[in-house]
């Protein structure tokens, strides 16, 4: 298998336990760029073809998302949380569970989500700043962020390299980008 970022060969690191199924999933690392993958395949979802009940999946992940983001925040340098006007962007934010955690840590938090029902819930029920769109740095052309998160988004992209280059345009110097992917294909 080859890296979807730089196309170099992947090598097996270890098996990790899947968060949802509990099954063992092979974790692989790129021998060139150091990217990690738990799954090399991708799903290409078209928003108008998502099932009507799709929001249920977002709502049911509250505990898992909050646990992942709190774990991420616990590993970050404390300096990231100091000062005013710290900005957080969540690409593919779902209904916004991670945005809520970011706000608790003092970030000005905003998200991007293409699924209409998820955005309506984020805005009306959680009172969050979420843009209903596929991600493009053009959506935030005059902004930059201290922390950008893409949690379980990469597996939906046919060209992750171009997507990542576009996302990195919005990262402040010294900022942190965090991306994760799921091996659960639907």
C-alpha positions as CSV (number, residue, x, y, z in Angstrom):
1,X,0.0,0.0,0.0
2,X,1.0,3.6,-0.6
3,X,0.6,6.9,1.2
4,X,-2.3,9.0,-0.1
5,X,-0.4,12.1,0.8
6,X,3.0,11.6,-0.9
7,X,2.5,8.1,-2.6
8,X,5.5,6.5,-0.8
9,X,5.3,3.0,0.6
10,X,3.5,2.4,3.9
11,X,4.9,0.1,6.6
12,X,3.0,-1.7,9.3
13,X,3.5,-0.2,12.8
14,X,1.1,-2.1,15.0
15,X,-2.5,-3.1,15.4
16,X,-4.8,-0.6,17.3
17,X,-8.2,-1.2,18.7
18,X,-11.1,0.4,16.8
19,X,-13.0,2.9,18.8
20,X,-16.4,1.9,17.5
21,X,-16.1,-1.8,16.8
22,X,-13.3,-2.8,19.1
23,X,-11.7,-4.7,16.2
24,X,-8.0,-4.6,15.7
25,X,-7.0,-2.3,12.9
26,X,-3.6,-2.2,11.3
27,X,-1.8,1.2,11.8
28,X,0.6,2.0,9.0
29,X,3.2,4.8,8.6
30,X,4.5,6.4,5.5
31,X,8.3,5.8,5.1
32,X,8.7,9.3,3.6
33,X,6.4,11.9,5.1
34,X,5.6,10.2,8.4
35,X,1.8,10.2,8.0
36,X,-0.1,7.5,9.8
37,X,-3.0,5.6,8.3
38,X,-5.4,3.2,9.8
39,X,-7.1,2.7,6.4
40,X,-5.8,3.5,3.0
41,X,-9.2,3.3,1.2
42,X,-11.5,6.4,1.1
43,X,-15.2,7.0,0.8
44,X,-16.4,9.7,-1.5
45,X,-19.7,10.8,-0.1
46,X,-22.0,13.1,-2.0
47,X,-24.0,15.2,0.4
48,X,-27.4,14.9,-1.4
49,X,-27.0,11.1,-1.3
50,X,-26.5,10.9,2.5
51,X,-29.2,8.9,4.2
52,X,-32.0,10.9,5.9
53,X,-31.0,9.7,9.3
54,X,-27.4,10.7,9.0
55,X,-27.6,13.2,11.8
56,X,-28.2,10.3,14.2
57,X,-24.6,9.2,13.6
58,X,-23.3,12.6,14.5
59,X,-25.5,12.8,17.6
60,X,-24.5,9.4,18.9
61,X,-20.7,10.2,18.7
62,X,-20.8,13.0,21.3
63,X,-18.9,10.9,24.0
64,X,-16.3,9.6,21.5
65,X,-15.6,13.0,19.9
66,X,-15.4,14.8,23.2
67,X,-13.0,12.1,24.5
68,X,-10.7,12.4,21.4
69,X,-10.6,16.2,21.5
70,X,-10.0,16.4,25.3
71,X,-7.2,13.8,24.8
72,X,-5.7,15.9,22.0
73,X,-5.9,19.1,24.1
74,X,-4.2,17.3,27.0
75,X,-1.2,16.5,24.8
76,X,-0.8,20.0,23.4
77,X,1.7,22.6,24.6
78,X,0.1,24.7,27.3
79,X,1.3,27.9,25.5
80,X,-1.3,27.2,22.8
81,X,-4.0,27.9,25.5
82,X,-2.4,31.2,26.8
83,X,-3.4,34.6,25.6
84,X,-6.5,36.0,24.0
85,X,-8.0,35.5,20.5
86,X,-6.9,31.9,20.1
87,X,-8.8,30.5,17.1
88,X,-9.9,27.0,16.4
89,X,-11.2,25.6,13.1
90,X,-12.9,22.2,12.8
91,X,-13.1,20.9,9.2
92,X,-15.9,18.4,9.0
93,X,-17.2,19.3,12.4
94,X,-20.5,17.4,12.3
95,X,-22.9,18.8,14.8
96,X,-20.1,20.5,16.7
97,X,-19.1,18.4,19.7
98,X,-15.4,19.2,19.3
99,X,-16.3,22.9,18.9
100,X,-17.9,22.8,22.3
101,X,-14.8,21.4,23.8
102,X,-12.6,24.0,22.1
103,X,-14.8,26.8,23.5
104,X,-14.4,25.3,27.0
105,X,-10.7,25.7,26.5
106,X,-11.1,29.4,25.6
107,X,-10.9,29.2,21.8
108,X,-12.9,31.2,19.4
109,X,-14.3,28.2,17.6
110,X,-15.8,27.7,14.2
111,X,-16.5,24.8,11.9
112,X,-17.2,23.7,8.4
113,X,-19.7,20.9,7.7
114,X,-21.4,20.0,4.4
115,X,-24.3,18.0,5.9
116,X,-27.3,20.4,6.2
117,X,-29.1,18.7,9.2
118,X,-25.8,18.6,11.2
119,X,-25.3,22.3,10.6
120,X,-28.9,23.2,11.6
121,X,-28.4,21.3,14.9
122,X,-25.1,22.9,15.6
123,X,-26.5,26.4,15.0
124,X,-29.9,26.1,16.6
125,X,-29.3,23.6,19.5
126,X,-25.7,24.2,20.4
127,X,-25.4,27.9,19.2
128,X,-22.2,27.2,17.4
129,X,-20.5,29.1,14.5
130,X,-20.7,26.5,11.6
131,X,-20.4,27.2,7.9
132,X,-22.6,24.9,5.7
133,X,-20.2,24.0,2.9
134,X,-17.5,21.8,1.7
135,X,-14.2,23.1,3.0
136,X,-12.1,25.6,1.0
137,X,-9.6,28.1,2.5
138,X,-11.6,30.8,0.5
139,X,-14.3,30.5,3.1
140,X,-11.9,32.1,5.6
141,X,-9.8,34.2,3.3
142,X,-9.0,36.9,5.9
143,X,-8.6,34.6,8.9
144,X,-5.9,32.3,10.4
145,X,-6.1,29.7,13.1
146,X,-4.0,28.5,16.0
147,X,-5.4,25.0,15.8
148,X,-7.1,23.3,12.9
149,X,-8.6,19.9,13.4
150,X,-9.8,17.4,10.7
151,X,-11.2,14.5,12.7
152,X,-12.2,11.5,10.5
153,X,-12.3,13.5,7.3
154,X,-9.3,12.4,5.2
155,X,-10.9,9.1,4.3
156,X,-13.6,10.9,2.4
157,X,-11.1,12.8,0.2
158,X,-10.0,11.6,-3.3
159,X,-7.0,14.1,-3.2
160,X,-5.9,14.6,0.4
161,X,-2.7,16.4,-0.6
162,X,-4.4,19.3,-2.3
163,X,-6.9,19.5,0.5
164,X,-4.2,19.6,3.2
165,X,-2.2,22.3,1.3
166,X,-5.4,24.4,1.1
167,X,-6.1,23.9,4.9
168,X,-2.5,24.8,5.8
169,X,-3.0,28.2,4.2
170,X,-5.1,29.1,7.2
171,X,-2.7,27.9,9.9
172,X,-0.9,30.7,11.9
173,X,2.9,30.4,12.1
174,X,3.6,28.0,15.0
175,X,0.0,26.8,14.9
176,X,-1.0,23.1,15.1
177,X,-2.8,21.0,12.5
178,X,-4.4,17.7,13.7
179,X,-5.8,15.2,11.3
180,X,-7.2,11.7,12.0
181,X,-8.9,9.2,9.9
182,X,-11.2,6.3,10.6
183,X,-11.0,2.8,9.1
184,X,-14.7,2.3,9.3
185,X,-16.0,2.4,5.7
186,X,-19.6,2.8,5.0
